[in-house]
Amino acid sequence: MKIAIIGTGYVGLPTGVGLAEFGNDVVCIDKNEEKIKALTAGQLTIFEDGLVDLFQKNVGRGKLRFTTSTADGVKMADVVLIAVGTPPDPVTKEADLQYIYAAAAELAPYLDGYTVVATKSTVPVGTGDEVEKIIRQNNPRAEFDVISLPEFLREGFAVHDFFAPDRIIIGTDSDRAAAVMKELYKPFADKTPILFVKRRSAETIKYASNAFLALKIHYINEMADFCEKAGADVFDVARGMGLDQRIGHRFLNPGPGYGGSCFPKDTNAMACMGRKYGVPLTLIEAAIRGNDLRKTKMAERVLKQVKDIKQAKIAVWGLAFKDGTDDVRESPALQIVEQMLKNGACLRVYDPQAMGNARKILDNRVEYASSELEAAKDADVVAILTEWKQFSEVNLTELKAIMRHPKIVDLRNMLKDKNPENYGFDYQCIGKL
């Protein structure tokens, strides 16, 4: 099949690579000329574990190409996927749909023959109606259906999630569109549940899923705070809870709060939709407030360790919002860093993948290190803010020898099983005394 994808970010690019791997002819479209030049030259513009080999393979065999021309990409396409950003409005926190609507208006004149236009971006309920209206206004003779095709790719695991999804959700009432999508997703038919629902139901499923996971994260963080005060161990509690099949083990890892490009944006958007339709989503509203406050509390926890030390130096391990990605959007780590900087902290930071993106935000307000040990040299405390595996493999004897004061505040619980106290560290993690 011929596939056009509008947007080459953390959704569009892995999706394009995956569809090309199944033998489709894929064209990825983006207005950013520098990005398209790099991709055409075989250079990935995002870091995603496992993506580079598949990307180079499919570019090499001509199944995946890139262009800034919407006309070039959309003409003759069987399916057009819209995978542009829907950032939150800085004031209302509603999803900003200007890029979705602009893409719809721009692609409309180039629809040639019957085409399925799929909204892959996470969009509020009813967006598909507006996309359909815009296309019809800009090309009254177009033969098309607009469907909702929500994405469920986890950053850092996007390649795995594309080829081994939990489910595929397709929102359409059109039998013709359903037939096209069945053909596109034929490689998954025998191993993955494919659920056909109403378009508005599909639009809701993504928000409802992310909001529920955010609630689960916030819940275990509140339990962690309770355990610290009550003398319980949140890891024991989480294990006991997770054995209940109705609850499960996943997303019961206490930490500095949820972040990234999805959970904060989608919980806020879901809350806005609730208010729009007159349905107060009180659990989601409470989780949003609590999660925002948690970043301040975590920064205070680190700063408390150096409050009596003159000219204290803090080593920060991790800036990405989670391991496996270079994405720093809504990163809890960066939000904690910002809080510490507001309090006059002196920071030396390190992240295996996100240094470039973080530097665009932090500029010269922090010192940058080339490794976790370099960041920790002469430091008074190490703050672990992202769960990169290499941080759990650090040599504690070597670490203690290079620090001025052997203190660790482990907000990701990376070292708890290594018992840093036995190496002479003042060690704090989340959820236990």
TAFEN-V398949 format. One record per backbone hydrogen bond with DSSP energy under -1.0 kcal/mol. NH is the residue of the N-H (numbers start at 1). CO is the residue of the C=O. E is the energy in kcal/mol with one decimal. If there is no record, write none. Layout:
[[NH/CO/E] [NH/CO/E]]
This chain:
[[3/25/-3.0] [4/79/-2.5] [5/27/-2.8] [6/81/-3.1] [7/29/-3.3] [13/9/-1.8] [15/11/-1.9] [16/12/-2.4] [17/13/-2.5] [18/14/-2.4] [19/15/-2.6] [20/16/-2.1] [21/17/-2.0] [23/20/-2.1] [24/19/-1.7] [25/1/-2.5] [26/63/-2.8] [27/3/-2.6] [28/65/-2.6] [29/5/-3.5] [30/67/-1.8] [36/32/-2.2] [37/33/-2.5] [38/34/-2.2] [39/35/-2.6] [40/36/-2.6] [41/37/-1.6] [42/39/-1.6] [43/38/-2.9] [51/48/-2.3] [55/51/-2.6] [56/52/-2.6] [57/53/-2.2] [58/54/-2.2] [59/55/-2.1] [60/56/-2.3] [61/57/-1.6] [62/59/-1.2] [63/58/-1.8] [64/58/-1.4] [65/26/-2.2] [67/28/-2.2] [73/69/-1.8] [74/70/-2.8] [75/71/-1.9] [77/74/-2.3] [78/2/-2.5] [79/2/-1.6] [80/116/-2.8] [81/4/-3.3] [82/118/-3.0] [83/6/-2.9] [89/94/-3.2] [93/89/-1.7] [96/87/-2.8] [101/97/-2.6] [102/98/-2.2] [103/99/-2.1] [104/100/-2.2] [105/101/-2.3] [106/102/-2.2] [107/103/-2.4] [108/104/-1.5] [110/107/-1.7] [111/108/-1.5] [115/143/-1.7] [116/78/-2.3] [117/145/-3.0] [118/80/-3.2] [119/147/-2.7] [120/82/-2.1] [121/82/-1.7] [127/124/-1.9] [130/126/-1.3] [131/127/-2.6] [132/128/-2.3] [133/129/-1.9] [134/130/-2.5] [135/131/-2.4] [136/132/-2.3] [137/133/-2.3] [138/134/-2.0] [139/135/-1.6] [142/139/-2.0] [145/115/-1.7] [147/117/-2.6] [148/171/-2.0] [149/119/-2.3] [157/154/-2.2] [161/157/-3.0] [162/158/-2.1] [163/159/-1.9] [164/160/-2.0] [168/193/-2.4] [170/195/-2.7] [171/148/-3.2] [172/197/-2.2] [178/174/-2.2] [179/175/-2.0] [180/176/-1.7] [181/177/-2.3] [182/178/-2.3] [183/179/-1.7] [184/180/-2.2] [185/181/-2.5] [186/183/-1.2] [188/185/-1.8] [189/186/-1.5] [191/188/-1.6] [192/188/-2.2] [195/168/-2.9] [197/170/-2.4] [202/198/-2.3] [203/199/-2.1] [204/200/-1.5] [205/201/-2.3] [206/202/-1.2] [208/204/-3.0] [209/205/-2.4] [210/206/-2.3] [211/207/-2.6] [212/208/-1.8] [213/209/-2.1] [214/210/-2.4] [215/211/-2.2] [216/212/-2.0] [217/213/-2.2] [218/214/-2.6] [219/215/-2.5] [220/216/-2.1] [221/217/-1.8] [222/218/-2.1] [223/219/-2.3] [224/220/-2.1] [225/221/-2.0] [226/222/-2.1] [227/223/-2.8] [228/224/-2.1] [229/225/-1.4] [230/226/-2.7] [231/227/-1.6] [232/227/-1.1] [234/431/-2.8] [237/233/-2.2] [238/234/-3.0] [239/235/-2.0] [240/236/-2.4] [241/237/-2.7] [242/238/-2.8] [243/239/-1.1] [244/241/-1.8] [247/244/-2.2] [248/244/-2.6] [260/330/-1.1] [266/262/-3.7] [267/263/-2.6] [268/264/-1.8] [269/265/-2.2] [270/266/-2.5] [271/267/-2.3] [272/268/-2.3] [273/269/-2.4] [274/270/-2.2] [275/271/-2.0] [276/272/-2.3] [277/273/-2.3] [279/274/-3.4] [282/280/-1.1] [285/281/-2.3] [286/282/-2.3] [287/283/-2.1] [288/284/-2.3] [289/285/-2.0] [290/286/-2.6] [291/287/-2.6] [292/288/-2.1] [293/289/-2.1] [294/290/-1.6] [297/293/-1.9] [298/294/-2.6] [299/295/-2.1] [300/296/-2.3] [301/297/-1.7] [302/298/-1.6] [303/299/-2.6] [304/300/-2.0] [305/302/-1.3] [306/303/-1.4] [309/306/-1.8] [314/346/-2.7] [315/381/-2.8] [316/348/-2.6] [317/383/-2.9] [318/350/-3.3] [321/327/-2.1] [331/328/-1.8] [335/331/-2.2] [336/332/-2.4] [337/333/-2.4] [338/334/-2.7] [339/335/-1.9] [340/336/-2.2] [341/337/-2.5] [342/338/-2.0] [344/341/-2.0] [345/340/-2.2] [348/314/-2.4] [349/367/-2.9] [350/316/-1.8] [358/354/-2.7] [359/355/-2.4] [360/356/-1.1] [361/358/-1.2] [362/358/-3.2] [363/359/-2.1] [365/362/-2.3] [367/347/-2.6] [369/349/-2.6] [375/371/-1.9] [376/372/-1.4] [378/402/-3.5] [379/376/-2.2] [380/313/-3.1] [382/407/-2.4] [383/315/-3.4] [384/409/-2.1] [385/317/-2.9] [386/317/-1.3] [388/386/-1.3] [391/388/-1.5] [392/389/-1.2] [399/395/-2.5] [400/396/-2.5] [401/397/-1.6] [402/398/-1.0] [404/379/-1.9] [405/379/-1.7] [407/405/-1.9] [408/426/-2.6] [409/382/-3.1] [410/428/-3.6] [411/384/-1.5] [411/409/-1.0] [418/415/-1.7] [422/419/-1.9] [423/420/-1.7] [424/421/-1.6] [425/420/-1.8] [426/406/-2.8] [428/408/-2.4]]
